[in-house]
Amino acid sequence: MRKVGGVLTSIGVGLFVHGFWAVIFREAATFMFTETPWGAGRLDAALTIARLEAAIGAALAVGGLLLYRARK
């Protein structure tokens, strides 16, 4: 379970940092997410997607850490 937890933690941290960075720097959110079909060039939609990505990343990171620390 340690390997699975480590992989999930790595993916989660990457998603969280990517989404959090996009929320902090609005120009980055516009650049990264407005080209998606659901973003459609709107900043509010792009920021919503970035917040969702950060939340999913945080949940994956915490879940991965719990798996990493779990006993057999």
N, C-alpha and C positions, 0 to 999 in steps of 0.2 A: 504493500500500500504506500510505502514511502515514495516509490518512483512515480506512481499515479498522482500522489499529493504534490510532489515537486513539479510535475508537468502542469497540473491544474493551477498551482500557485503562479508559475511563470506566465502562463497564458492570461490569468486574471490580472496580474500586475501590469502586463503589457496593455491590455484593454483599458484598465483604469487610467493609466498614465495618458494613453492616447485620447480618451474621452475627456479627462480632466483638463488636459492641455488645450483641447478645442473649446472647452467652456471658458477658460481663463482668457484665451486669445480669440476673440470673436472672428477675426479675419481668418484664422486657421479653420474655424468651424465652417465658415462660408466656403473656403477653398476645398475642404475635405468632404463635406456632406451635401452641398447644393447640387452636385452633378448626379446624385442618385435620383431615381424616379420619384421617391416619396419626399425628397427635399425640394425639388422643383424651384430652386433659386430663392427660397424664402429663408431668411435668417432664423426666424422663430422655429421653423421645422428642423433646421440644421442644429440648433442648440438643444432641442428636445432629443434628437438622435444622439448627440454627444453626451447628454446627461444619462440617457438610457444605457449607452455603452459603458460609461463610468460606473453606473450602478451594477450592471452585470459583471464587469471586471472585478469590482470589490467583492461581490458575492462569490465569484469563482476563487479569488485569492484567499478569502477566509475559509471556504470549504476545502480548498487544497491544503491549507495549513492544518486544518483539523485532521484531514486524512494523513498528512505527513507525520503528525504527532501521535496518531492513534497507535495503540498497542495491538499486537496480533491477537 
